[in-house]
Amino acid sequence: SLLTIVSLLSSSASGASVVAIDNKIEQAMDLVKNHLMYAVREEVEVLKEQIKELLEKNSQLERENSLLKTLASPEQLEKFQSRLPAEVLCPQERDPGAAAPAQHSGGSAV
């Protein structure tokens, strides 16, 4: 934690050699790195779970939508589609970049 880092740095400040100070700084940096990596891994797990839940919800909604379309009459479908804004019916025509999520290049260190 931050207190450990401060104590490592302050204990080496009283006349210790440059090498000892460098070692303390390196230890403090390792503690910070380990803490950040743990926090990032924890956040990644939360995000993976949220993605899983959203994919399941999306799949469920797509099934419901398909079922509703098969049960609706052509008149009902036409009436419903006439009420939708253009960007809902044809999102690719308005902004092609908005339809697909941005792809990140490069690997992950996690």
Order of alpha helices (4+ residues) and beta strands (2+ residues): alpha-alpha-alpha-alpha-alpha-alpha
